[in-house]
């Protein structure tokens, strides 16, 4: 699927979605999240991006250029955009249960400021970097197949990382998601 169609498909899906997104390269991923971000802003949404293969500043730059979103709009959206390095987002919480608790807090805070759509895009590359594949499976296992809160969770896997896992682990990861898209 092409990145813009993937962004459209996920945007049109009801909240509660737990999606596996496998991307082939950074250019493709950037096109996806730029397109998805624009749709979320237009729908009064909040989006948290947890990149691994690029910096927080490069994500901000991509969104301001490729997403046809001006720097002024990025400043205005404040609570609509949260960018946290995946290493911090996944590993500064101590354990996988704490990550899930933090996600629920993000959703609650966004709802309190009037945001109606909350999406979290997290790159699993941090788990591969730390050689914590079992922790990745543990994390995916505590997340429900469909969320019962106002959330779309998009778990992003670089194709090369996904291919590093055994077929058994790949199947387990696939079964933990209600939708899987390859871009």
BELUR-V149301 format. One record per backbone hydrogen bond with DSSP energy under -1.0 kcal/mol. CO is the residue of the C=O (numbers start at 1). NH is the residue of the N-H. Records with the same first field share a line. If there is no record, write none. Layout:
CO=NH  NH
This chain:
2=6
3=7
4=8
5=9
6=10
7=11
8=12
16=147
17=153
18=178  179
19=155
20=181
21=157
22=183
23=159
25=29
26=30
27=31
28=32
29=33
30=34
31=35
32=36
33=37
34=38
35=39
36=40
37=41
38=42
40=45
41=44
44=116
46=119
47=82
48=121
49=84
50=123
51=86
55=59
56=60
57=61
58=62
59=63
60=64
61=65
62=66  67
65=68
70=74
71=75
72=76
73=77
77=80
78=81
80=47
82=49
85=89
86=90
87=91
88=92
95=99
96=100
97=101
98=102
99=103
100=104
101=105
102=106
103=107
104=108
105=109
106=110
107=111
108=112
109=113
110=115
111=114
117=46
118=152
119=48
120=154
121=50
122=156
123=126
124=127  128
125=129
126=130
127=132
128=131
132=136
133=137
134=138
135=139
136=140
137=141
138=142
149=151
151=16
152=120
153=19
154=122
155=21
156=124
157=23
158=162
159=163
162=165
166=170
167=171
168=172
169=173
170=174
171=175
173=176
174=177
179=20
181=22
